[in-house]
Amino acid sequence: EKPEDIDSYLHKDFKPNSLRNSIVETVLREALKVTKDIWTTYGTIDEVHIEMGRDLKQPKEKRIKDMKRNLQNQRVNLRIRYLLQEFADPKYNIESVRPNSPGQQELLKIYEDNALNSDQNVPEDILDIVDHLGSPTKPISQAETMKYRLWLEQKYCSPYTGQTIPLSKLFTPAYEIEHIIPQSRYFDDSLSNKVICESEVNKAKGRMLGYEFITKQGGSIIPGSQGKDFKILDKIQYEKFVKQHYSRNHGKMKKLLMEDIPDAFINRQLNDSRYMARKALEIFSHLVREQNNDEEAISKNIIATNGSITDRLKKEWGIKDVWNQIITPRFERMNQITGTHNYGEWICKNGKRYFQINIPPSISMGFSKKRIDHRHHAMDAIIIACTTRNHINYLNNSMAVSKQKDQRNDLKHLLCTKKSTDDKGNYIWQFNKPWPTFTQDVHKELNSIIVSFKQNLRVINRMSNYYWHYINGQKVCSKQVKGDSWSIRKSLHKATVSGAVRLPERKTVKFAIALKNIHQICDKKKRHIIQDVIKSYSHYDEKTILKYFKDRKYIIEDYDFSKLEIYTLPQEAKWAATRINIDASFDQKAINSITDSGVRNILSSHLKKYNDANGKEHPEKAFSPEGLQDMNLHLKELNQGKAHKPILKVRKYEALGNKFNIGIRGSKDKKYVEADKGTNLFFAIYEDEEGNRTYDSIPFNIAVEHLKNLEDIAPQRKEDGSKLLFTLSPNDLVYLPEEGEHVDKNHLCKDRIYKMVSSSGKQSFFIPCNVATTIEDKKEFSPLNKMEKSINGVMIKRSCIKINVNRLGDIL
């Protein structure tokens, strides 16, 4: 009834995890908030248009998940091929192995998948072998492959008989891949629908589901070849077997226990975008439903279109040409950057001059010129908003009966106009524009849009913890009241913990001071001369030794003793050390950062052994697995005849820099960590009385402390008196005025609005606010895909003004 009802719905009815799909929830929640702002600004909403999913791009999280799954599948396939090549060796005693057979690869994949996903815990040594099988960088021995083969052998049992399937017979005709849900009844060729069983059992099962087969033939005897019979598990045994062996593979367990194929059964979860659209139809129906004659599940004031219709109208209304005009400057700039015409050129055609965009072959794979700019969402929204029910009815009918001549003439004449294609009387029917100046108006609106970005700046918030305990013998759930109950919403630091170390430093001092610390003198020769002078006297007397050197003007054996370098140990740690593996990155510079001088000398000597004739270092050879083995075999030789324990890891130090200790209790104050990537959320810009700006990135741990103490994230004033202008966070927008420009927020040049991307120390990085992706990675906007300077070469942080934009793109 009123915009505030949307807030009430979001807080009371649309609860987190209510849809069991976080992506859909996030998008719908944001759509409802935008709808509320539109309602508040422009008044009552009469009709809602929604584009249903066609072949929409998957959300980012889904793409990442799919990418990880694909990489995992690639690793599995590589491992399976490697195993088959190994198993072809007679010493593994496996019959009929054909390494390049897709059928055998699938058999072994199912076999291994069941073994690794059984309800029993897989031993660590087996998991280690699995990780390294087929790896070119970490090869495993034949003994380890044999160990894995013997482990696999005892893990796979036929789900219908419970009998072990020996790996030695897996590739013989005795065993087959069996589809739990027969392909003749429902096509599902996924791994979750496949098991391995005896050939005779597979034939007996036929077109039945697995559970249906057990229900009808459980307990029966099926004759096998060579006089061997197979007893089918009864219903109770089968259910117990499936739950025990497939408890970690819910998809396969569900299919093995399926009594019938549901009407709406599909192999995968609903596509997020389709589910999102259907849920949107349901939710937005409540917004525009009329009180009378509107009782359907989907309100009559909801118009659902699809991507095919949007594309067709976009083309016929001339909006694709508008889009090309909008993104043309970026392709022209790429030509300037590369000094080529690879990204397009100006041409004349049919009396019109326009820039013909070209996508170089090197980047054409998966490239979409529509998706390089955020404003494509607004472009599609304009088309969807102007799509009527008549458009949808006509186009759907046209697609459904495209092979027929009956094209719904009534709608055709209402929506379309004949357009001549040549001087011979040929014509096509073309959709009328929503209004005569529609194309020009769309171009103007898209150029005036300010893209707004959702912020995710939750650093800490209060949390509610509940725990179970007993009161008078009764188990109750109570709320935790002890403690601050703060929850940090981002990674506080990287996983690597470094220890604080104090390393000797060289310091130049006068002779008198060095004499008090003879053993700390750096120069060995000078140290021995001083010791020899002292020995020449019957007893040590500092004044006598000082006089001896002073009388000779501190010159002895052509050495100057007036000032000497000594080793000193600093009071506070300036370095942090981490224990790491030795690898090919250990060149001489890296070796110099090892804390132990003895180990440092050993590694330096070993590295020099592998230098080529020109003296070039080759750490990739010296510290390869073979090189490390060679080093540890000759440690005594490398250590000047002294024995040394094998060296596999070393402590390498680096400056503390921005590292911070993880606590103050016990030894935590000596353990240091580094802020995790992407946690520099606040960049403070200060200005002094003369108008000069200074900058600071607020470390994440400092921001957390300030918020816990209810303080400002950045101090309002610095020690030098500079005043805080504003702080910037990723996705904040700034405007870059020209010199002397009077800034009017209602008339900003949209080309000079930038989005803040990240910050580090005194640096901050930006990108034009409309840019969604780069045309070419690491070329269009520097190798970092972000810039400190504007397109025109102006340092953005020096003169930018922060602007706040609401969901509707209005500057506040």
C-alpha positions in Angstrom: 0.0 0.0 0.0 2.9 2.4 0.7 6.7 2.3 0.0 7.5 1.7 3.7 5.7 -1.7 3.4 8.7 -3.0 1.3 11.0 -2.3 4.3 8.6 -4.2 6.5 8.5 -7.1 4.1 12.3 -7.3 3.9 12.7 -7.3 7.7 9.8 -9.6 8.6 9.0 -11.9 5.7 12.0 -11.9 3.4 14.4 -13.4 5.9 18.0 -14.4 5.2 18.3 -18.0 3.8 14.5 -18.2 3.3 15.1 -19.0 -0.4 18.2 -21.1 0.3 20.0 -19.3 -2.4 22.1 -16.4 -1.3 22.6 -15.0 -4.9 18.9 -14.9 -5.6 18.2 -13.3 -2.2 20.8 -10.6 -2.7 19.6 -9.6 -6.2 15.9 -9.6 -5.2 16.6 -7.7 -2.0 18.4 -5.0 -3.9 15.6 -4.9 -6.6 13.0 -4.4 -3.9 15.0 -1.5 -2.4 15.3 0.1 -5.8 11.6 -0.3 -6.3 10.9 1.4 -3.0 13.1 4.4 -4.0 11.3 4.6 -7.4 7.9 4.4 -5.7 8.9 7.1 -3.2 10.3 9.4 -5.9 7.9 8.9 -8.8 4.6 7.7 -7.1 2.5 4.6 -7.4 3.7 1.8 -9.7 1.0 0.5 -12.0 2.9 -2.2 -13.9 6.1 -4.1 -13.6 8.1 -5.6 -16.5 10.4 -8.5 -15.8 12.8 -10.2 -18.2 12.9 -13.9 -17.7 16.2 -15.8 -18.0 17.1 -17.0 -21.5 20.8 -17.7 -21.6 21.8 -15.2 -19.0 25.4 -15.1 -17.7 25.8 -16.8 -14.4 26.4 -14.7 -11.3 30.0 -14.2 -10.3 29.9 -16.6 -7.4 28.4 -19.3 -9.6 31.1 -18.7 -12.2 33.8 -19.0 -9.6 32.2 -22.2 -8.2 31.9 -23.7 -11.7 35.5 -22.7 -12.6 36.8 -24.4 -9.4 34.7 -27.5 -10.3 36.1 -27.5 -13.8 39.6 -27.3 -12.6 39.0 -30.1 -10.1 37.5 -32.2 -13.0 40.6 -31.5 -15.1 42.8 -32.7 -12.3 40.7 -35.9 -11.9 40.8 -36.6 -15.6 44.6 -36.1 -15.6 44.9 -38.4 -12.6 42.7 -41.1 -14.2 44.7 -41.0 -17.5 48.0 -41.3 -15.5 46.7 -44.2 -13.5 45.5 -46.1 -16.6 48.9 -45.6 -18.2 50.6 -47.0 -15.0 48.1 -49.9 -14.7 48.9 -51.1 -18.2 52.2 -52.3 -16.7 51.9 -56.1 -16.0 53.4 -55.6 -12.5 50.1 -54.1 -11.4 48.2 -57.3 -12.3 45.2 -55.6 -13.9 43.6 -57.2 -16.9 42.7 -55.6 -20.3 43.9 -52.1 -19.6 43.6 -49.7 -22.5 44.9 -46.3 -21.3 43.3 -44.2 -24.1 39.8 -45.8 -23.8 37.2 -43.3 -22.8 35.0 -46.1 -21.5 37.8 -47.4 -19.2 38.6 -43.8 -18.1 34.9 -43.5 -17.0 34.9 -46.8 -15.3 38.0 -45.9 -13.2 36.6 -42.5 -12.5 33.4 -44.0 -11.0 35.5 -46.6 -9.1 37.8 -44.0 -7.6 35.0 -41.5 -6.9 33.1 -44.1 -4.7 36.3 -45.0 -2.9 37.2 -41.4 -2.0 33.7 -40.4 -1.1 32.8 -43.4 1.1 31.7 -42.8 4.6 35.1 -43.8 6.0 37.8 -41.3 6.5 40.4 -41.4 3.8 44.0 -41.8 5.2 46.2 -38.8 5.0 48.9 -40.7 3.0 46.3 -41.7 0.4 45.1 -38.2 0.1 48.7 -37.0 -0.4 49.1 -39.6 -3.2 45.9 -38.4 -4.8 47.1 -34.8 -4.8 50.3 -35.7 -6.5 49.2 -38.4 -9.0 49.8 -37.2 -12.5 51.4 -34.0 -11.3 54.4 -33.0 -13.5 55.9 -30.9 -10.7 55.6 -33.4 -7.8 55.9 -36.9 -9.3 55.3 -39.9 -7.1 57.1 -43.3 -7.0 55.8 -46.6 -8.4 55.6 -47.8 -4.8 53.1 -45.1 -3.9 51.1 -45.9 -7.1 51.0 -49.5 -6.1 49.9 -48.6 -2.6 47.1 -46.5 -4.0 46.1 -49.4 -6.3 45.9 -51.8 -3.3 43.9 -49.3 -1.3 41.4 -48.8 -4.2 41.1 -52.6 -4.6 39.3 -53.1 -1.3 37.0 -50.1 -1.5 34.4 -50.7 -4.3 31.4 -52.9 -3.9 28.6 -53.6 -6.3 25.5 -51.6 -4.9 23.1 -54.4 -5.8 25.0 -57.5 -4.5 27.3 -55.9 -1.9 30.2 -57.9 -3.4 33.7 -56.4 -3.8 34.6 -55.5 -7.4 38.4 -56.3 -7.8 40.4 -53.7 -9.6 42.2 -56.5 -11.4 38.9 -57.4 -13.2 37.4 -53.9 -13.5 38.1 -53.6 -17.2 37.0 -57.1 -18.2 33.5 -57.9 -19.6 32.5 -59.1 -16.1 31.6 -55.6 -15.0 29.8 -52.7 -16.6 28.7 -49.1 -16.0 25.1 -49.1 -14.8 22.7 -46.1 -14.9 20.7 -45.9 -11.7 17.9 -44.1 -13.6 17.8 -45.9 -17.0 18.6 -43.6 -19.9 15.6 -45.0 -21.7 13.3 -43.5 -19.1 15.2 -40.3 -18.3 18.4 -39.0 -19.9 21.0 -38.3 -17.1 24.6 -39.0 -18.1 26.1 -37.4 -15.0 28.5 -39.2 -12.7 25.9 -39.1 -9.9 23.7 -41.5 -12.0 26.4 -44.1 -12.6 27.6 -47.1 -10.6 29.5 -50.2 -11.5 28.0 -53.6 -11.1 28.2 -57.2 -12.5 27.2 -57.5 -16.2 24.6 -60.1 -15.5 23.0 -57.9 -12.7 22.9 -54.9 -15.1 21.0 -57.0 -17.7 18.6 -58.2 -15.1 17.9 -54.7 -13.9 17.0 -53.5 -17.4 14.7 -50.4 -17.4 14.0 -50.5 -13.6 15.3 -47.9 -11.2 17.9 -49.2 -8.7 15.4 -49.2 -5.8 12.6 -50.6 -8.0 15.0 -53.5 -9.0 15.7 -54.3 -5.3 12.0 -54.1 -4.4 11.0 -56.6 -7.2 14.1 -58.9 -7.2 15.7 -58.4 -3.8 17.0 -61.7 -2.3 16.9 -63.5 -5.7 19.8 -65.4 -7.3 21.0 -64.3 -10.7 23.2 -66.9 -12.5 26.6 -65.7 -13.5 29.2 -66.9 -16.0 31.6 -69.7 -15.1 29.2 -71.1 -12.6 29.3 -68.0 -10.3 25.9 -66.8 -9.0 25.0 -63.4 -7.6 22.6 -62.9 -4.8 20.7 -59.6 -4.9 20.5 -57.6 -1.6 17.1 -57.5 0.0 15.4 -54.2 0.7 16.8 -53.8 4.3 20.3 -54.8 3.3 20.3 -52.5 0.3 19.1 -49.4 2.2 21.8 -50.1 4.9 24.4 -50.5 2.2 23.5 -47.4 0.3 23.4 -45.2 3.5 26.7 -46.6 4.7 28.7 -46.3 1.4 27.1 -43.2 -0.1 26.6 -41.0 2.9 29.0 -38.4 1.6 27.6 -38.5 -1.9 24.0 -37.3 -1.4 23.2 -37.0 -5.1 24.0 -40.6 -5.8 22.4 -41.8 -2.6 19.2 -40.0 -3.4 19.0 -41.7 -6.8 19.8 -45.1 -5.5 16.9 -44.8 -3.0 14.5 -43.2 -5.5 11.3 -45.1 -5.9 10.0 -43.3 -9.0 11.1 -40.4 -11.3 9.4 -37.2 -10.1 7.7 -35.3 -12.9 9.8 -32.2 -12.4 13.0 -34.1 -11.7 16.2 -32.5 -13.2 19.8 -33.4 -12.7 21.0 -30.0 -11.5 19.5 -27.2 -9.4 17.4 -24.6 -11.1 19.5 -22.0 -12.9 19.9 -19.1 -10.6 18.7 -16.5 -13.1 15.5 -18.4 -14.0 14.7 -19.1 -10.3 15.4 -15.4 -9.7 12.9 -14.3 -12.4 10.2 -16.6 -11.2 10.6 -15.5 -7.6 10.5 -11.9 -8.8 7.2 -12.5 -10.6 5.7 -13.8 -7.4 7.0 -11.1 -5.2 6.3 -8.1 -7.5 2.7 -9.4 -8.1 1.9 -8.3 -4.5 3.1 -4.8 -5.5 0.7 -4.2 -8.5 -2.2 -6.6 -7.8 -5.6 -5.1 -8.2 -8.2 -5.7 -5.5 -10.8 -7.0 -8.1 -10.4 -9.5 -10.9 -6.7 -10.2 -10.2 -6.6 -13.5 -8.3 -4.0 -15.4 -10.4 -0.7 -16.4 -8.8 1.0 -13.9 -11.2 -0.8 -10.5 -11.3 -2.2 -9.3 -14.7 -0.1 -6.1 -14.2 3.1 -8.1 -14.4 4.6 -8.4 -17.9 7.2 -11.1 -18.4 9.4 -10.8 -21.4 12.6 -12.6 -22.4 16.0 -12.0 -23.8 15.1 -12.9 -27.4 12.4 -10.3 -27.5 14.6 -7.6 -25.9 17.4 -8.3 -28.4 14.9 -8.1 -31.4 13.5 -4.8 -30.2 16.9 -3.4 -29.4 18.0 -4.0 -32.9 14.9 -2.7 -34.7 14.7 0.4 -32.5 18.3 1.3 -33.4 19.6 1.0 -29.8 22.4 -1.4 -30.8 23.8 1.5 -33.0 23.4 3.8 -30.0 25.4 1.5 -27.9 28.2 1.3 -30.4 28.4 5.1 -30.4 28.6 5.2 -26.6 31.5 2.8 -26.3 33.4 4.0 -29.4 35.7 6.4 -27.5 37.2 3.5 -25.6 38.0 1.6 -28.8 39.5 4.8 -30.3 41.6 5.2 -27.2 42.9 1.6 -27.6 44.0 2.5 -31.1 45.9 5.4 -29.7 47.5 3.3 -26.9 48.7 0.6 -29.3 49.4 2.9 -32.3 47.3 0.7 -34.6 43.8 0.5 -36.1 43.2 -3.0 -34.6 40.2 -1.9 -32.6 38.2 -0.3 -35.3 38.2 2.6 -37.8 35.9 5.3 -39.2 34.1 4.4 -42.4 31.3 5.8 -44.6 28.4 3.6 -45.6 25.1 4.6 -47.2 26.0 8.2 -46.7 26.7 7.8 -43.0 30.0 8.0 -41.2 30.5 5.9 -38.2 33.2 4.1 -36.2 33.2 0.4 -37.0 34.4 -1.4 -33.9 36.8 -4.3 -34.4 37.7 -7.0 -31.8 41.2 -8.4 -32.4 41.3 -12.2 -32.7 43.6 -12.4 -29.6 40.9 -11.2 -27.3 37.8 -12.2 -29.2 37.3 -15.5 -27.3 34.4 -14.8 -24.9 34.5 -11.1 -25.5 31.2 -9.1 -25.4 31.3 -5.4 -26.3 27.9 -5.0 -24.6 29.3 -6.0 -21.2 32.3 -3.8 -21.0 30.2 -0.9 -19.7 27.9 -1.0 -16.7 25.3 1.1 -18.5 24.2 -2.0 -20.6 21.9 -2.8 -17.7 20.1 0.5 -18.1 19.9 0.1 -21.8 18.2 -3.3 -21.4 15.9 -1.9 -18.7 14.7 0.9 -21.1 13.9 -1.7 -23.8 12.1 -4.0 -21.3 10.1 -1.0 -19.9 9.0 -0.1 -23.4 8.0 -3.7 -24.3 4.2 -4.1 -24.3 2.1 -7.2 -23.9 1.3 -6.8 -27.6 5.0 -7.0 -28.5 5.3 -10.2 -26.5 2.2 -11.8 -27.9 3.2 -11.0 -31.5 6.8 -12.1 -31.2 5.9 -15.3 -29.3 3.3 -16.1 -31.9 5.7 -15.3 -34.7 8.3 -17.6 -33.3 5.9 -20.4 -32.7 4.5 -20.4 -36.2 7.5 -19.1 -38.1 7.0 -21.8 -40.7 3.4 -20.7 -41.4 2.2 -17.7 -43.3 -0.4 -16.6 -40.8 1.5 -14.0 -38.8 -1.3 -12.4 -36.8 -2.0 -9.5 -39.1 -3.9 -7.5 -36.5 -0.9 -7.2 -34.2 1.5 -6.8 -37.2 -0.3 -3.7 -38.5 -0.6 -2.3 -35.0 3.1 -2.6 -34.0 5.0 -2.6 -37.3 5.4 -0.5 -40.5 6.5 -1.6 -43.9 10.1 -0.5 -44.8 11.4 -0.7 -48.3 14.6 -2.6 -48.8 15.3 -1.8 -52.4 13.8 -0.1 -55.5 12.2 -3.2 -56.7 9.2 -3.1 -54.3 10.7 -5.4 -51.7 10.0 -4.6 -48.1 10.2 -5.8 -44.5 8.0 -5.2 -41.5 9.8 -3.2 -38.9 8.7 -2.4 -35.3 7.6 1.1 -34.7 9.6 3.0 -32.1 7.8 3.8 -28.9 7.9 7.5 -29.9 9.6 9.3 -32.8 12.7 10.6 -30.9 13.1 7.4 -28.9 16.6 6.6 -30.3 17.9 10.1 -29.6 16.4 10.1 -26.1 17.9 6.8 -25.2 21.4 8.0 -26.3 21.0 11.2 -24.2 19.8 9.3 -21.1 22.5 6.6 -21.3 25.2 9.4 -21.5 23.7 11.2 -18.5 23.5 8.1 -16.2 25.7 7.9 -13.1 26.3 4.3 -12.2 25.8 3.6 -8.5 27.6 0.7 -6.7 26.5 -1.3 -3.7 28.9 -0.9 -0.8 30.1 -3.8 1.4 31.9 -2.0 4.2 30.8 -4.0 7.2 33.9 -4.2 9.3 32.5 -5.3 12.7 29.1 -5.7 14.1 27.5 -7.2 17.2 26.7 -10.9 17.1 24.4 -13.1 19.1 25.8 -16.4 20.3 23.7 -19.2 21.8 25.0 -22.3 23.5 23.5 -25.5 25.0 24.0 -26.3 28.7 22.2 -28.0 31.6 20.2 -26.4 34.3 18.8 -28.7 37.0 19.3 -31.6 34.7 17.4 -30.0 31.8 19.2 -29.1 28.5 18.5 -25.5 27.7 19.7 -23.0 25.0 21.0 -19.7 26.4 22.3 -16.5 25.0 26.0 -15.7 25.6 26.3 -12.5 27.7 30.0 -12.6 28.6 32.4 -10.7 26.4 32.1 -7.9 23.8 30.4 -10.1 21.2 32.1 -8.3 18.3 32.2 -10.1 15.0 34.8 -9.1 12.4 33.3 -9.4 9.0 36.5 -9.6 6.9 39.7 -11.5 7.1 41.9 -9.8 9.7 45.2 -11.0 8.3 46.9 -13.6 6.1 47.4 -17.1 7.4 51.2 -16.9 7.6 52.5 -15.9 11.0 56.0 -14.5 11.3 58.2 -14.3 14.4 59.9 -11.1 15.5 63.7 -11.3 15.2 66.5 -9.0 16.2 69.4 -9.2 13.8 72.9 -7.8 14.4 73.5 -4.4 12.8 76.8 -2.8 11.8 77.6 0.5 13.6 80.6 2.8 13.2 82.0 3.9 16.6 85.2 5.4 18.0 88.1 3.2 19.0 87.5 3.7 22.7 84.0 2.3 22.4 85.0 -0.6 20.2 87.7 -1.5 22.8 85.0 -2.2 25.3 83.4 -4.7 22.9 86.4 -6.3 21.1 84.5 -9.5 20.2 81.9 -7.4 18.3 84.4 -5.8 15.9 83.4 -6.7 12.4 86.9 -6.7 10.8 88.6 -10.0 11.8 92.1 -8.8 11.0 91.7 -5.6 13.1 90.2 -7.6 15.9 93.3 -9.9 16.0 95.7 -7.0 15.9 94.0 -5.5 19.0 94.1 -8.8 20.8 97.8 -9.3 19.9 98.6 -5.8 21.4 96.7 -6.7 24.6 98.6 -10.0 24.9 101.9 -8.1 24.7 101.2 -6.6 28.1 101.3 -8.6 31.2 97.8 -7.6 32.2 94.9 -5.7 30.4 94.7 -2.0 31.1 92.3 0.0 29.0 94.2 3.3 29.4 97.5 1.7 28.4 95.9 0.2 25.2 94.3 3.5 24.3 97.6 5.4 24.8 99.4 2.7 22.7 97.0 3.4 19.7 96.9 7.1 20.3 100.7 7.5 20.2 100.7 5.8 16.8 97.8 8.0 15.6 95.6 4.9 15.4 97.5 3.6 12.4 99.0 0.1 12.9 100.1 -2.2 10.0 98.5 0.3 7.6 95.1 -0.1 9.2 93.2 2.9 10.5 91.8 2.2 14.0 90.3 5.6 14.7 86.9 4.4 13.9 85.7 0.8 13.8 82.6 -1.1 12.7 81.0 -3.2 15.4 78.0 -5.5 15.5 75.2 -4.3 17.7 71.9 -5.9 18.6 68.9 -3.5 18.5 66.7 -3.2 21.5 63.5 -3.7 19.5 62.9 -6.2 16.7 62.9 -4.6 13.2 62.5 -7.8 11.3 60.0 -10.7 11.0 61.0 -14.2 10.0 59.0 -17.0 8.5 60.0 -20.6 8.1 59.6 -21.6 4.4 60.5 -24.4 2.0 63.6 -23.9 -0.2 62.5 -23.7 -3.9 63.6 -22.2 -7.2 63.0 -18.6 -6.0 66.2 -18.7 -3.8 68.6 -16.6 -5.8 71.5 -14.8 -4.0 69.2 -11.9 -3.0 66.8 -14.3 -1.3 69.6 -16.3 0.4 70.9 -13.1 1.9 67.6 -12.8 3.8 68.1 -16.1 5.7 68.5 -15.4 9.4 71.1 -18.2 10.1 74.5 -17.1 8.8 75.8 -20.7 8.6 72.8 -21.9 6.5 73.2 -18.7 4.4 76.8 -19.6 3.6 75.9 -23.2 2.7 73.2 -22.2 0.3 75.4 -19.5 -1.3 78.2 -22.0 -1.9 75.7 -24.6 -3.3 74.2 -22.0 -5.6 77.6 -21.0 -7.0 78.2 -24.7 -8.0 75.4 -24.3 -10.6 76.6 -21.0 -12.1 77.2 -21.2 -15.8 80.3 -20.1 -17.6 79.2 -16.4 -17.6 78.6 -16.5 -13.8 74.8 -16.5 -14.2 72.9 -18.0 -11.3 70.6 -21.0 -11.9 68.5 -21.4 -8.7 65.9 -23.4 -10.6 68.6 -26.1 -11.0 70.4 -25.7 -7.6 67.2 -25.9 -5.6 65.2 -28.4 -7.7 64.4 -31.7 -5.9 67.5 -33.2 -7.4 69.6 -30.1 -6.5 68.4 -30.1 -2.9 69.3 -33.8 -2.6 72.8 -33.1 -4.0 73.2 -30.2 -1.5 72.3 -32.4 1.5 74.6 -35.1 0.4 77.6 -32.7 0.4 76.7 -30.6 3.4 80.1 -31.2 5.2 82.0 -30.0 2.1 79.8 -26.9 1.7 80.1 -26.1 5.4 84.0 -26.0 5.5 84.3 -29.6 6.7 81.8 -29.3 9.6 78.8 -31.6 9.8 75.3 -30.2 9.5 71.8 -31.5 9.6 69.9 -31.8 6.3 68.4 -28.5 5.2 64.9 -28.5 3.8 63.4 -25.3 5.3 64.9 -22.0 6.3 63.9 -18.9 8.2 63.7 -16.0 5.9 63.4 -12.5 7.3 61.9 -9.3 5.9 61.2 -5.8 7.4 58.2 -5.6 9.8 56.7 -2.9 7.6 53.0 -2.9 8.0 52.9 -6.2 9.9 51.2 -6.1 13.3 51.3 -8.4 16.3 48.4 -10.7 16.8 48.0 -10.0 20.5 49.5 -8.7 23.7 49.2 -11.8 25.9 51.9 -14.5 26.3 54.1 -14.8 23.1 51.5 -13.2 20.9 53.2 -9.9 21.0 56.2 -11.5 19.2 54.1 -13.0 16.4 53.4 -10.8 13.5 50.9 -11.0 10.6 50.2 -9.0 7.5 46.9 -7.6 6.4 45.0 -9.8 4.0 44.5 -8.7 0.4 41.5 -6.4 -0.2 41.2 -5.2 3.4 42.5 -1.7 2.8 38.9 -0.3 3.0 39.6 3.3 4.0 41.8 5.9 2.3 41.9 9.3 4.2 42.6 12.6 2.4 43.8 15.5 4.5 44.4 19.2 3.6 46.5 21.8 5.3 45.8 25.5 5.5 47.6 26.1 2.3 45.5 23.6 0.4 48.1 20.9 0.1 46.8 17.4 0.4 48.3 14.4 2.3 47.1 10.8 2.3 46.9 7.8 4.5 45.5 4.2 4.1 44.0 3.1 7.3 45.1 -0.5 8.1 42.2 -2.9 8.6 43.3 -3.8 12.2 43.4 -0.1 13.1 40.0 0.5 11.6 38.6 -2.4 13.7 40.1 -0.9 16.9 38.7 2.5 16.2 35.2 1.1 15.5 35.3 -1.0 18.7 36.1 2.1 20.7 33.4 4.0 18.9 35.9 6.4 17.4 36.2 7.9 13.9 37.9 5.5 11.4 40.3 8.3 10.4 41.3 11.1 12.9 39.7 14.4 12.1 43.1 16.1 12.4 46.7 14.9 11.9 49.5 15.9 14.2 50.7 18.6 11.7 47.2 20.2 11.9 45.9 19.0 8.5 42.2 18.6 8.5 40.4 15.5 7.2 38.5 16.2 3.9 36.9 12.8 3.4 37.7 9.1 3.4 37.3 6.9 0.3 36.5 3.2 0.2 36.3 0.8 -2.8 33.3 1.6 -5.0 33.1 5.2 -3.8 32.7 7.7 -6.6 34.7 10.9 -7.0 34.4 13.8 -9.4 37.5 15.4 -11.0 36.8 19.1 -11.6 38.8 21.1 -14.1 41.0 23.8 -12.8 38.9 26.8 -11.8 35.6 24.9 -12.4 32.7 25.9 -10.2 31.2 22.5 -9.2 27.5 22.2 -9.7 26.3 18.7 -8.6 23.4 18.9 -11.0 25.6 19.6 -14.0 28.6 17.4 -13.6 30.6 16.1 -16.6 29.9 12.4 -16.4 33.2 11.6 -18.2 35.1 12.9 -15.2 33.5 10.6 -12.6 35.7 7.8 -11.4 35.2 4.9 -9.1 37.8 4.2 -6.3 39.1 0.6 -6.7 41.8 0.2 -4.0 44.5 1.9 -2.0 47.9 1.1 -0.5 50.0 3.4 1.6 49.8 6.9 0.1 48.5 5.5 -3.3 44.9 5.3 -4.4 43.7 3.7 -7.6 40.6 4.5 -9.7 38.8 3.6 -12.9 36.1 5.4 -14.9 32.9 4.7 -13.2 31.1 3.2 -16.3 33.8 0.6 -16.9 32.7 -2.9 -16.2 35.6 -4.8 -17.7 38.6 -3.8 -19.7 38.7 -4.2 -23.5 42.1 -5.8 -23.2 43.6 -7.0 -19.9 46.5 -4.9 -18.6 46.5 -2.6 -21.6 43.5 -0.3 -21.4 44.1 1.0 -17.9 47.7 0.2 -17.1 49.2 -3.2 -16.1 47.2 -3.1 -12.9 43.8 -2.5 -14.7 43.5 0.6 -12.5 45.0 4.1 -12.5 46.3 6.8 -10.2 45.8 9.4 -13.0 42.8 10.3 -15.1 42.4 9.6 -18.8 43.9 13.0 -19.3 46.9 12.4 -17.1 45.7 14.4 -14.0 46.5 12.8 -10.6 43.0 12.0 -9.3 43.6 12.1 -5.5 45.1 15.7 -5.7 41.9 17.4 -6.7 39.0 14.9 -6.6 35.7 15.6 -4.8 33.8 12.7 -3.2 30.2 12.4 -4.4 27.5 10.3 -2.9 25.0 8.7 -5.3 21.7 6.9 -4.3 20.2 3.8 -6.0 18.5 5.9 -8.6 21.8 7.6 -9.7 21.0 11.0 -8.1 23.8 12.9 -6.5 23.0 13.6 -2.8 
